[in-house]
Amino acid sequence: MPSLDAAKRDLRIEIRRRVPAPGTPAHVTASVAAQERLASSAVVVAARIVGLYRPLPSECGTGSLAAAIQSLGKEICYPAVHAGALQFRRASGVFVRGALGVEEPTGPAVELTAIDLLVVPAIAVDARGQRLGRGKGFYDRTLARFAGVSVALVFDAQLILEVPAGELDRPVQWVCTEARLLKAVA
């Protein structure tokens, strides 16, 4: 039986083969559809402040979702890596490349307790809401402290039967893809 780290590594490789290639019509179409599904959901409607992520090329985008959220008069913030943890900041219009290669905002800080909905990326996720990230644990540590609603925004190809998880891995409450919005079942 492979170790947890080996199982996660193997799953990351498998999922990268299944997801539409970045920039392809399939990737763009699925990304926009997933964002539209989440934007029209009750979880977004109920939120006042939404924490989004700035996507890497392989991830489901958030640009359409951000525009829809703003059109509803809601506030958006994005994470920045600060002292080994995620710190959320308002989108001030200026983003800089952060330590992990992800664009980070430079606006004022937003307390995690003020965020109603946290939209997170994942490499894979299952129906229990267990997610596999990139392996640094930033979102797991954040989710461990987060009291609001959490949702993984992913491609349907990233939804699998079971994500291998350890004691520090934290699930999300919802999973949104281009094909469905699922409430996680514990």
Secondary structure, 3 states (H helix, E strand, C coil): CCCHHHHHHHHHHHHHHHCCCCCCHHHHHHHHHHHHHHHCCHHHHHCCEEECCCCCCCCCCCHHHHHHHHHCCCEEEEEEEECCEEEEEECCCCEEECCCCCEEECCCEECHHHCCEEEECCCEEECCCCEECCCCCHHHHHHHHCCCEEEEECCHHHEECCCCCCCCCCCCCEEECCCCEEECCC
